[in-house]
Amino acid sequence: MDLGLSNEERSFRDRVRRVIEERIAPRFPEWREKDTTPRELFEIFGSEMMLGFGREGDAIVPVPWLQNIHLYRELSKLSGGLGIATFVQANLGNEAFYLFGSKEQKKEYLGPGIEGKRLFAFANTEPSAGSDASAIKLTAEEKGDHYLVNGMKAYITSADLADDIIFTAVTGPTSEKQHRRVSMFITPGDTEGLTRTRLKKYGWKGSHLCTLNFEDVIVPKENLLGQKGRGFYQTMELFNNGRIGVSSLAFGAALGAFEHAYGHAVKRKAFGRTLFEHESKTYEFSENIARLQAGWLLIQKAAYEADSGRDFKHYASLAKLFNTEEGMKITLWGVITMGARGVIVQNPISDYPHDSIVSLIGEGAPEVQKKVIAQNLDSILGAL
Ligand SMILES: Cc1cc2nc3c(=O)[nH]c(=O)nc-3n(C[C@H](O)[C@H](O)[C@H](O)COP(=O)(O)OP(=O)(O)OC[C@H]3O[C@@H](n4cnc5c(N)ncnc54)[C@H](O)[C@@H]3O)c2cc1C
């Protein structure tokens, strides 16, 4: 493994930086003020083939994770909200169609999805089932040529913006094992009987978080995504990939906070010298850059294992656990280093600690990551 950047990774990272600087950052203050995710964001990344997939001739091919991590890291430095919205479109929505879609579904959804012209949300969580992702209760009852869907989903990103919602539902009898009772479906966002309500939240500002209420929603049988009874396993496959993405978002917030704090500390004077010249502060920078370096290596390791086609879920969990927990400390420290300016809402650094908290919870809380790591200790140890 070469720990430096390959030419492709460097060129992707530079292109990401250019797109953000030239096409996103100038519009961002207006979007931030409105606390929304504009469709334009997806059209911009879609036109650059940065929504998780590119094209090689007629074929749609995934962007390697060693490149994707740069997109989420750079975007999250500007805005975690735009970062998570992009991630949901690219690596939950598009990815679900890429991995599980039929030929017809790929044509209908994936093609426009990677161009940012058709927007998706992914809904598994419910009021009574989050970390315990297989414990969902929303039901899809088979009725001839369709399913009748009833129940609730909660805390779903972009659900009120999405043209189509990918969701999981119980299709098997209660006698069946919990993990095998779940299937995955697609429904248009504006379908009859579906109510979408945006929640007020803090963190990942600009992204929309919603509840979904299904009341006798009719879903045609051809809208089953993947195999009947495999919905839980398909969700876990998406979440394993997703943990690399959310680690990169958490890392981006921490790096952004560090850079802001550093820029400030070398200029701001207190007690006759710059903050950075106070030894105790200097050492905090050393400690935090060590955390950042370690965190980035863990993300690269998970991305490398994923791109190599090996079992990477434990590395994704290591990266998520470390980067979200350490990220919380670094973002908070960054704000404190800025003093009062750090808590002024106009100052984007004030968003970072909030972004850290939500990235700790989304795509699996720390305890869930520890569970995955503990189940794979021998494998991690054996490879050291
Ligand atoms: C901003 C945001 C965006 C989200 N977007 C989406 C989305 O697009 N789609 C989607 O489906 N979901 C989404 N989620 C939901 C997210 O996946 C869940 O919030 C997460 O899985 C945790 O579930 P929960 O909130 O029900 O918490 P719970 O499962 O109730 O857990 C609460 C806490 O209990 C502890 N805990 C949980 N399990 C264990 C255990 N085994 N041992 C010890 N302690 C434990 C953890 O500290 C955890 O934080 C989003 C959440 C947020 C905050």
The ligand as a Tripos MOL2 file, in Angstrom:
@<TRIPOS>MOLECULE
LIG
   53    58     1     0     0
SMALL
NO_CHARGES

@<TRIPOS>ATOM
      1 C1        -28.6770   13.9670   11.3210 C.3       1 LIG1
      2 C2        -29.1050   12.5440   11.1480 C.ar      1 LIG1
      3 C3        -29.3670   12.0460    9.8710 C.ar      1 LIG1
      4 C4        -29.8550   10.7480    9.7170 C.ar      1 LIG1
      5 N1        -30.1920   10.2940    8.4590 N.ar      1 LIG1
      6 C5        -30.7090    9.0460    8.3030 C.ar      1 LIG1
      7 C6        -31.1260    8.5680    7.0140 C.ar      1 LIG1
      8 O1        -30.9960    9.2690    5.9970 O.2       1 LIG1
      9 N2        -31.6900    7.3260    6.9400 N.ar      1 LIG1
     10 C7        -31.8670    6.5220    8.0300 C.ar      1 LIG1
     11 O2        -32.3920    5.4210    7.8870 O.2       1 LIG1
     12 N3        -31.4760    6.9480    9.2750 N.ar      1 LIG1
     13 C8        -30.9100    8.1820    9.4310 C.ar      1 LIG1
     14 N4        -30.5260    8.6310   10.6850 N.ar      1 LIG1
     15 C9        -30.8010    7.8010   11.8370 C.3       1 LIG1
     16 C10       -29.5590    7.1540   12.4380 C.3       1 LIG1
     17 O3        -29.1220    6.1020   11.6350 O.3       1 LIG1
     18 C11       -29.9430    6.6970   13.8510 C.3       1 LIG1
     19 O4        -30.1860    7.8630   14.6160 O.3       1 LIG1
     20 C12       -28.8520    5.8660   14.5050 C.3       1 LIG1
     21 O5        -28.7730    4.5920   13.9120 O.3       1 LIG1
     22 C13       -29.1190    5.6880   16.0100 C.3       1 LIG1
     23 O6        -30.4110    5.2460   16.2340 O.3       1 LIG1
     24 P1        -31.3630    5.9890   17.3020 P.3       1 LIG1
     25 O7        -31.3180    7.4560   17.0200 O.co2     1 LIG1
     26 O8        -32.7000    5.3300   17.2640 O.co2     1 LIG1
     27 O9        -30.6870    5.7560   18.6720 O.3       1 LIG1
     28 P2        -30.7860    4.4310   19.5850 P.3       1 LIG1
     29 O10       -30.6780    3.2100   18.7610 O.co2     1 LIG1
     30 O11       -31.9740    4.5550   20.4640 O.co2     1 LIG1
     31 O12       -29.4740    4.5780   20.4400 O.3       1 LIG1
     32 C14       -29.3290    5.6460   21.3850 C.3       1 LIG1
     33 C15       -27.9850    5.5050   22.0470 C.3       1 LIG1
     34 O13       -27.9460    4.2970   22.7750 O.3       1 LIG1
     35 C16       -26.6510    3.7450   22.7350 C.3       1 LIG1
     36 N5        -26.7010    2.3630   22.2240 N.ar      1 LIG1
     37 C17       -27.3320    1.9030   21.1340 C.ar      1 LIG1
     38 N6        -27.1070    0.5950   20.9610 N.ar      1 LIG1
     39 C18       -26.3180    0.1960   21.9820 C.ar      1 LIG1
     40 C19       -25.7360   -1.0430   22.3700 C.ar      1 LIG1
     41 N7        -25.9040   -2.1670   21.6420 N.pl3     1 LIG1
     42 N8        -24.9590   -1.0880   23.4970 N.ar      1 LIG1
     43 C20       -24.7700    0.0620   24.2320 C.ar      1 LIG1
     44 N9        -25.2890    1.2600   23.9040 N.ar      1 LIG1
     45 C21       -26.0510    1.3350   22.8080 C.ar      1 LIG1
     46 C22       -25.8020    4.6530   21.8230 C.3       1 LIG1
     47 O14       -25.0500    5.5450   22.6310 O.3       1 LIG1
     48 C23       -26.8250    5.4140   21.0630 C.3       1 LIG1
     49 O15       -26.3650    6.6860   20.6520 O.3       1 LIG1
     50 C24       -30.0280    9.9240   10.8520 C.ar      1 LIG1
     51 C25       -29.7060   10.4140   12.1380 C.ar      1 LIG1
     52 C26       -29.2520   11.7120   12.2780 C.ar      1 LIG1
     53 C27       -28.9320   12.2130   13.6680 C.3       1 LIG1
@<TRIPOS>BOND
     1     1     2 1
     2     2     3 ar
     3     2    52 ar
     4     3     4 ar
     5     4     5 ar
     6     4    50 ar
     7     5     6 ar
     8     6     7 ar
     9     6    13 1
    10     7     8 2
    11     7     9 ar
    12     9    10 ar
    13    10    11 2
    14    10    12 ar
    15    12    13 ar
    16    13    14 ar
    17    14    15 1
    18    14    50 ar
    19    15    16 1
    20    16    17 1
    21    16    18 1
    22    18    19 1
    23    18    20 1
    24    20    21 1
    25    20    22 1
    26    22    23 1
    27    23    24 1
    28    24    25 2
    29    24    26 1
    30    24    27 1
    31    27    28 1
    32    28    29 2
    33    28    30 1
    34    28    31 1
    35    31    32 1
    36    32    33 1
    37    33    34 1
    38    33    48 1
    39    34    35 1
    40    35    36 1
    41    35    46 1
    42    36    37 ar
    43    36    45 ar
    44    37    38 ar
    45    38    39 ar
    46    39    40 ar
    47    39    45 ar
    48    40    41 1
    49    40    42 ar
    50    42    43 ar
    51    43    44 ar
    52    44    45 ar
    53    46    47 1
    54    46    48 1
    55    48    49 1
    56    50    51 ar
    57    51    52 ar
    58    52    53 1
@<TRIPOS>SUBSTRUCTURE
     1 LIG1         1 GROUP 0 **** ****
